[in-house]
Amino acid sequence: MLSRGATIEQIGSTIGMPTPAKNGRFAARKTFEYNSISHVNHKYYLKKTVEVVWADEPLELVLVTVKVYYHD
């Protein structure tokens, strides 16, 4: 997740807005102000969208994937 540019705080904030996804999982996305240079391709972007997919297991929440999209 950190290598993709998402912080733990951003992931936690995004998870607060779930929608049902495939196979009993949940998904959510949230857009954040970025105003910086992406470490992925070294271009300047105004915003980034964090998309999280997770499974809500009885004893724990399991992150399946975290995607980060940089855009203007």
N, C-alpha and C positions, 0 to 999 in steps of 0.2 A: 504494500500500500504506500509506504513512504517513497519507494522508488518510482511510483507512478505520480507522485505529487499530492497525495491526500494525507492530511493529518488525522490523528485519532479523534480529535475534537470535531473535525468536519464529518468524519464517518458517523460519529455518535449523533450529530445534529441531523444528518441525512436519514438515519435509521428511524428517527422519530416520525417519519411520514410514509408508512408502508402501504404498498398495494400488493395484492396477490400475484404470484408468478407461477411458473410451471413447477410441477412435481411437489406441490405443497410448500414451496419456498416463498420468500417475500422479496420485493425489490423496491427501491426508492432512488430518486435523484433530486439533487438540489444544486442550484447555481450560486456561486460565491464570487465576490469581487476579487480580482487577481492583480491587475495592474503591475505586471512584472514580466520577466523573461522566463519562458519555459525551459526547464532543464532538459527536456526531451529533444527539442529541435532548435533551441536558442533563439526563438522569435518572441516578440512582445505581444502579450494578450491582455485584454481588459477583464475577462471573466474566465472561470473554469467551472465545469459541471462535474460533480462527483456522483457516480452511479454505484450503488451497493446492492448485491444480491446475497441473501443469507437464508439459513434454515433455522427455525426456532425449535430446538430440541428440548426435551423435558428439563434437562439440567443445565443447558448452556445454549448460547447463541453462536452459531457456526457461520463465519463469513465464507461465502463461496467465491465471490470475486469482487474486486473494486476496480472500477474504470474511471479514468479522468479524461475529460474532453476540454481542451483549451479553445477559446473562441473570443470574438470581439463583440 
